[in-house]
Amino acid sequence: MIEKLKVLIIDDHTLFRKGLKEILLDTSYIEDCKEAKNGHEALDIISREKFDIVFLDIAMPDINGIETLKKIKTLYPEVKVLMLSMYPEEQYAMRSLKLGASGYITKSADPEELLRAVEKIVKGGKYIPQSFSEKLLHYLDKSNDIPLHEKLSEREFQVLLMIARGKTLREISKDLSISIKTVSTYRARILEKLELQNNAEIINYAITHGLIV
């Protein structure tokens, strides 16, 4: 029997938060559900209130889900975090689980699967969808060599994906609230670490390694 739970949803899309909140509050063992629209607001809320499980979106502006996860697990290591994402599972799940996430699930999952994830996590387990488990094992077994992009910092990896999706340095600067000069520095580091020459090669690298769809 699961005791009454208090949860926090962190996502920058209001409609998604409201929809998820409605599903959760319709569950008998979830009695309270708070919302945060970004990582900064979430960290402020977590500093004042205790939650049994946190739902955290990976793709958020300013401070993304991976960075938010790192801060949460550093400051409040006991907090259980379920990552929510639309990104290719292998790449982001690996990073999330390594940083202490209790589970990973895509936003396209049905409510029943979501609640199975909640139940497993609050009981002390980790949740990964069955279909994804096979992909993760395949990803781990693909090679003994660490892919070059695994050597990137979280911010470099984020900039890599944004460049690969066709965003300009100015657009990246605005989305991440950092200067264009800083974005250029990240780009230079990415090119050096991945042994690439230009944006076209970054895009090709990202497609080849399944980092974008």
Secondary structure, 3 states (H helix, E strand, C coil): CCCCEEEEEECCCHHHHHHHHHHHHCCCCEEEEEEECCHHHHHHHHHHCCCCEEEEECCCCCCCHHHHHHHHHHHCCCCCEEEEECCCHHHHHHHHHHCCCCEEEECCCCHHHHHHHHHHHHCCCCECCHHHHHHHHHHHHCCCCCCHHHHCCHHHHHHHHHHHCCCCHHHHHHHHCCCHHHHHHHHHHHHHHHCCCCHHHHHHHHHHCCCCC
